[in-house]
């Protein structure tokens, strides 16, 4: 579930929609303990890397198709 939700948030962010709250919820579910620096760096580096980050996680085929036309 977290992978698909993160992929959705990356897609929304790529489309210039406010997805930070959705990403925050995914990271909250995963837990911030011992990950705070990593998660904060992920937030900071997300702009321009949405497709790359989405490609790096396992996700359902619907999300692979969603991003198929978005590669830069």
Rosetta silent file (secondary structure, phi, psi, omega in degrees, C-alpha in Angstrom):
SEQUENCE: XXXXXXXXXXXXXXXXXXXXXXXXXXXXXXXXXXXXXXXXXXXXXXXXXXXXXXXXXXXXXXXXXXXXXXXX
SCORE:     score description
SCORE:     0.000 S_00000001
   1 L     0.000  -43.150 -178.169    0.000    0.000    0.000 S_00000001
   2 H   -62.595  -38.547 -179.166    2.741    2.496    0.868 S_00000001
   3 H   -64.298  -45.269  179.079    4.485    1.997   -2.477 S_00000001
   4 H   -65.882  -39.282  178.801    1.328    2.687   -4.475 S_00000001
   5 H   -65.821  -41.253  177.858    0.454    5.677   -2.296 S_00000001
   6 H   -64.421  -40.923  177.412    3.972    7.066   -2.690 S_00000001
   7 H   -61.436  -41.443  177.343    3.771    6.558   -6.464 S_00000001
   8 H   -61.356  -45.484 -179.360    0.451    8.431   -6.490 S_00000001
   9 H   -63.580  -39.964  177.369    1.944   11.283   -4.487 S_00000001
  10 H   -63.015  -41.552  179.103    4.939   11.496   -6.831 S_00000001
  11 H   -63.234  -45.452  178.813    2.614   11.668   -9.813 S_00000001
  12 H   -62.519  -40.060  178.728    0.535   14.420   -8.207 S_00000001
  13 H   -64.284  -41.738  177.634    3.693   16.316   -7.307 S_00000001
  14 H   -60.007  -36.520 -179.616    4.936   15.974  -10.879 S_00000001
  15 L   -85.220   15.343  175.503    1.648   17.443  -12.095 S_00000001
  16 L    65.207   31.078  175.033    2.210   20.451   -9.787 S_00000001
  17 L  -104.947  156.289 -178.365   -0.458   19.481   -7.317 S_00000001
  18 L   -72.716  103.549 -178.860    0.026   19.594   -3.569 S_00000001
  19 L  -115.179   -1.522 -176.910    1.094   16.059   -2.704 S_00000001
  20 H   -56.483  -39.620 -178.915    3.331   16.802    0.256 S_00000001
  21 H   -64.878  -40.346  178.602    0.579   15.897    2.731 S_00000001
  22 H   -64.894  -43.432  177.377    0.026   12.519    1.060 S_00000001
  23 H   -62.670  -41.709  177.900    3.762   11.789    1.102 S_00000001
  24 H   -57.370  -41.960  179.705    3.854   12.857    4.749 S_00000001
  25 H   -64.618  -39.841  177.002    1.121   10.316    5.519 S_00000001
  26 H   -61.397  -46.677 -178.466    3.089    7.526    3.816 S_00000001
  27 H   -67.178  -33.649  175.657    6.190    8.396    5.808 S_00000001
  28 H   -62.224  -42.088  179.033    4.139    8.580    9.012 S_00000001
  29 H   -64.146  -39.738 -179.223    2.895    5.038    8.393 S_00000001
  30 H   -71.194  -26.250  179.863    6.450    3.842    7.774 S_00000001
  31 L    95.852  132.799 -175.844    7.651    5.530   10.964 S_00000001
  32 L   -88.954  -15.376 -175.919   10.061    8.412   11.393 S_00000001
  33 L   -57.194  127.402  179.992   12.295    6.803   14.013 S_00000001
  34 L    62.333   14.557 -179.959   15.883    6.648   12.736 S_00000001
  35 L  -129.620    0.763 -172.613   14.674    7.919    9.331 S_00000001
  36 H   -55.314  -48.553 -179.151   14.049   11.627    9.909 S_00000001
  37 H   -62.587  -45.258  179.357   17.135   12.874    8.020 S_00000001
  38 H   -60.046  -48.016 -178.666   16.481   10.514    5.102 S_00000001
  39 H   -63.560  -40.906  178.549   12.811   11.513    4.843 S_00000001
  40 H   -64.581  -38.800  176.979   13.614   15.222    5.032 S_00000001
  41 H   -67.580  -36.117  176.968   16.212   14.836    2.264 S_00000001
  42 H   -61.401  -47.030  176.836   13.671   12.901    0.210 S_00000001
  43 H   -56.973  -47.977 -175.841   11.202   15.795    0.546 S_00000001
  44 H   -64.892  -32.135 -175.933   13.849   18.350   -0.388 S_00000001
  45 H   -97.205    1.463 -176.853   15.009   16.428   -3.458 S_00000001
  46 L   -62.075  -44.233 -178.420   11.576   15.402   -4.767 S_00000001
  47 L   -57.401  121.619 -179.063   11.103   18.255   -7.283 S_00000001
  48 L    90.874  -10.949 -178.206   12.387   16.981  -10.615 S_00000001
  49 L  -116.238   13.353 -175.634   12.934   13.447   -9.325 S_00000001
  50 H   -58.004  -45.722 -178.266    9.332   12.215   -9.145 S_00000001
  51 H   -67.661  -45.147  179.183    9.688    9.735  -12.006 S_00000001
  52 H   -57.845  -46.445 -179.506   13.068    8.477  -10.791 S_00000001
  53 H   -65.918  -39.723  179.466   11.760    7.885   -7.270 S_00000001
  54 H   -66.518  -36.487  178.072    8.640    6.169   -8.540 S_00000001
  55 H   -67.005  -23.758 -175.094   10.720    3.878  -10.747 S_00000001
  56 L   -81.446  -10.464 -177.570   12.798    2.899   -7.705 S_00000001
  57 L  -114.682  150.351  175.181    9.907    1.380   -5.744 S_00000001
  58 L   -70.337  140.141 -179.732    7.760   -1.677   -6.439 S_00000001
  59 L  -154.577  166.320  179.709    4.253   -0.719   -7.527 S_00000001
  60 L   -73.049  159.322 -175.227    1.249   -2.123   -9.333 S_00000001
  61 H   -59.175  -29.789  178.762    1.071   -2.106  -13.133 S_00000001
  62 H   -59.634  -36.332 -179.867   -1.464    0.740  -13.128 S_00000001
  63 H   -76.551  -33.209  175.932    1.207    3.063  -11.777 S_00000001
  64 H   -62.846  -41.667  178.686    3.808    1.861  -14.259 S_00000001
  65 H   -67.888  -37.588 -179.521    1.372    2.763  -17.069 S_00000001
  66 H   -58.853  -40.355 -177.919    0.566    6.108  -15.429 S_00000001
  67 H   -89.391   -4.975 -174.569    4.211    7.135  -15.567 S_00000001
  68 L   -54.523  -37.997 -178.677    4.942    5.610  -18.976 S_00000001
  69 L   -93.548    7.014 -173.814    4.563    8.949  -20.772 S_00000001
  70 L  -102.657   -1.515 -177.084    6.264   11.037  -18.093 S_00000001
  71 L   -66.340  135.370 -178.940    9.914   10.092  -18.550 S_00000001
  72 L  -105.389    0.000    0.000   12.098   13.085  -19.167 S_00000001
